[in-house]
Amino acid sequence: MADVALIMGSSSDWQTMKAAAQILDEFEVSYDKRVVSAHRTPELMADFATSARDKGYKIIIAGAGGAAHLPGMVAAQTTLPVIGVPVKSRALSGLDSLYSIVQMPGGIPVATMAIGEAGAKNAGLFAVQTLALTNERLHDLIIHYRQEAGKMVKASEVELV
Ligand SMILES: Nc1c(C(=O)O)ncn1[C@@H]1O[C@H](COP(=O)(O)O)[C@@H](O)[C@H]1O
């Protein structure tokens, strides 16, 4: 069974959410990806959320845009940690998605990332870091990842000269 469930409200979110998948691939973390919608497939969403822990998932990444109720509704129905990714919407550039996800009532948290691709990438990294609490292989890889990222920043600085 996969460690991470990567869900999104529509297949149109994949362009954004694949940044999370790329990180999970890079760190060789197992995941399942699927479209689940609080609005369009409410029964499927309830079934997914209530069975997610028993299926062996350790963490859920949920991306949605606009009236982005999916991450919060899933969080309400599972004790697994949920990372929310606000997908950039056409009408309001993702501010609606961000507010819908981040403004949870006290008691049911969703770890909310930034709007768009950077948020999806960080969702992947946040999931990896969470799993690294009990996984030395992942911990070593995170340290390596950051060292490499630092080297790239330093290399790009040289190009400014
Ligand atoms: N926000 C939600 C939910 C939900 O929260 O359950 N289900 C779909 N959607 C969002 O609707 C947007 C437009 O979807 P379409 O492109 O399919 O019309 C997507 O960004 C999706 O996440």
The ligand as an ORCA input file, in Angstrom:
! r2SCAN-3c Opt
* xyz 0 1
  N     -12.739     22.791     -5.562
  C     -13.187     21.731     -6.224
  C     -13.782     20.579     -5.677
  C     -13.945     20.321     -4.228
  O     -13.512     21.155     -3.407
  O     -14.445     19.255     -3.886
  N     -14.105     19.762     -6.688
  C     -13.713     20.338     -7.832
  N     -13.177     21.534     -7.549
  C     -12.448     22.446     -8.433
  O     -13.090     22.964     -9.531
  C     -12.075     23.497    -10.384
  C     -12.550     23.490    -11.818
  O     -12.748     22.141    -12.220
  P     -12.994     21.791    -13.783
  O     -11.742     22.204    -14.521
  O     -13.211     20.296    -13.807
  O     -14.218     22.567    -14.221
  C     -10.830     22.639    -10.149
  O      -9.728     23.458     -9.768
  C     -11.264     21.730     -9.026
  O     -10.277     21.533     -8.034
*
